[in-house]
């Protein structure tokens, strides 16, 4: 196994934790968020954050490392993934710094949190699709 294959294996494993966690979050708690029930979501998020956030960071790091080890030039899908990553970070920061404090004060932000969770999940699925495009040489 060469360095690229090791990076790719790690990248897929980390991405699986991140994407799977957000699909689970949306599917398991989306309806509750829509109704304004947020405690179960916060409990899940508190537990998941310990493995989800490091998984995202390591997936991003291994993704960038693969680009340098594998090609030396970045395909368009990689540029799109990097742009989506920036958007994802901005959404996460908004949720962490603005919505969660409002929620803890008792304000009803369930609908906004649902929108955030849905956006992060959609971006995460786009990461997978774009990663497949890079791996299999699909034109973008």
N, C-alpha and C positions, 0 to 999 in steps of 0.2 A: 504494500500500500504506500503510495507516495504522499507527499505533504498535501497536495490538492485534495486527494481523496479523503484524507483524515479531516481536513477542514470542512469538506462538504458533508461528511457524516455528522460531525459535531454541529454544523450549521442546521442541518435538517432536524436533529434531535432537539436543539434549543428552540427552533421555530415551531416544532410540534407542541412543545409545552406552552409557548406564547399563544399560538393560534387556537389550539384546543381549549385552553383556559378561557379565551374570550368567546369562543362559540358556546362553551358551556355556560358562561356568565349570561350571555344574551338569551339563550334558550331556556335556562333554568329560572332566571330572574326578570326577564323582560316584561312579562305580564304583570308581575308584582310592582315593578317600577312604574308601569303605565297607570296602575291603580294608586300609586303614591306610597306603597309599602317599600321602605328602603333598608330596614334593619337586616334582613337576610342577605341583601346585596353587600352591605358593609361588612358583615361577618365573613362572607366568602372572599371579598376583596382583601380584607385584612390577612386572611390565611394564604390566599393565592399570591399576594404581592411579594412574599418571601421567596417564591420560586419563579414567579412570572417576570418580575423586573430584571433579575439577573439573567434569565433566559433571553429576554429581549436584547439586553446589552451584549451578551455573548453571541447571539445570532447576528447582530449588526457587526460586531468585531470580526467574526469568522467570515461573514459575507464580504467585507472590505478586503480581508486577507486573501480570500479566494480570487478576487479580481486582480490583485497584484501578483499572486503566484501563478494564476492560470493564464492570463491574457496579456497583461501590461496595458491594454486599452479597455475602456469600459464600454460595453454595449449599451444601446439606448435603454433597454429594460433596467439596467443597473442605475442609470441616471433617474429614471422614474421612481425606482425603489427608494433612492436617497431622498428625493423630493417628498415622497409619501412618508418617509421616516420623520422628516422635519415636521410635517403636518401632524403626524401622530404624537410627537413630543409636545407640540403646542396644545393639542386637545387634552392630553394627559395633564399638562401643567395647569390648564384652565380648570379641569375637574378637581385636581388636588388643591390648588390655591384659592379657588373661588367657590366652587359648588360644594365640596365637602364641608368647609367651614359653615356655609349657609345651612346645610343639612343638619349639622350638629347644633345649630342655633334653633332648630325646629322649623325652618322654612321649608315649604313644599317645592323641592327641585327635582322630584322624581322623573318628570317628563324630560327635563334637560339632561339628567343623568342617563336616561334611556337613549336619548339622541347621541350622547357621547359614547356609550357602550356600543351602539349600533355602528357608529362611524369608525371606532377603533377596530371592531370586528370586520367590517367591510375592508378597511385598509389592510388588516392582517391577512385576509383571504387574497387580496390583490398581491401581497408580498409572495404568497405561494404560487399564484398564477405567473407572476413575472419571473420568479425563480425558475419555474419550469421552462419558461420561454428562454431564459439564459442557458439553462442546462441542455436543452434540446435544440437550441439554435433556431427557435421560431422567430420569424421576422417581426419586428415592431417598429 
